Amino acid sequence: MQRIINRALKKKLDSRYQETGEMLKELIHYRDMLRREEAGVFTLRSLLQRIRQPKIVIPAVIIILALCSLAVWYFNRSTKIRWAKEQGLQEIARLLEEDNFTDAFRIARQAEKYIPKDPKLIELLPRIERTFSAETTPPGAEVYIRDYKTTEGEWEFLGNTPIENNRIPRAFKRWKISKEGFETVEGTDNIDMLAISGGVSDIKISLKLDKKGSIPSEMVKIVGINYTPTISDLSHLGAVQLETYLLDKYEVTNKQFKVFLDSGGYR
């Protein structure tokens, strides 16, 4: 109706309706459109008018955004699934040939997010990872880990004791266990001071922490274990119980040895 009125009021005569029949035709068309809307028949114009209403626009925008987000998520996930199958598994196999278990484990954990039931990945996982459990007395100690060859790198936090079946790379590691008010313990997979069982297989740590200051600063505590000698000359002994003892962190210097002698150490 506004468009009809505007045309009828144009300044230039040539732009106005030239015949009343022409205006009548558009008025009849407008009247018929109103009747169709009242009868529930929608035209494109009426549909556009209805969609512009806030109660329709807002939900429609939300739905469109949700569909777009879903499409982006699906595309990204499909891309990552394709990466895991076509590149990730091959990279894991290559790293295993180089005995690089740490990087193989990292990639396997990423691939597992997208293809957890892939037969090839399931076959590779036992060769890449092992489980780690730890308990301390008292509990609540922080457990850290890092690569065996890394002596100055950052420690990776695994959690607070008790820890049950945490997944870690199947590689030799350095360990650190600390708790406020107690001596910090450091070691590796094959050092008995941590009372580790399992070797490169699944690891279980059971450790009683010592009060802060109870161990001299330049010594470490070696936890006694039940040990079976593998040397043929000692194999007849069978299993023996090794007692817990303290060991110097460093070799004794000549100067320190002289102090020991002068103090009557041997006597």
SULVENPE-V603168 format. One line per field, one symbol per residue. psi: psi as a letter, one per 30 degrees, with the letter a starting at -180 (. if undefined). A space follows every 50 residues. Layout:
psi->???
This chain:
psi->eeeeeeefgkekefflkfkeeeeeeeeeeeeeeeeeeefgkkleeeeeee ffkefeeeeeeeeeeeeeeeeeeeeeeeeeeeeeefeeeeeeeeeefggi eeeeeeeeeeefffhfgkeeeeeeeffelllkkkkljllgkkklllkefj fflkkkkfakkkkkhkklkilklkkkklkkflkkklalegkfffhkkfbf akkkkjkjkkkkffkkfgllkjkkljkjkfkefffffakkjklklkkkel kkleeeeeeeefghef.
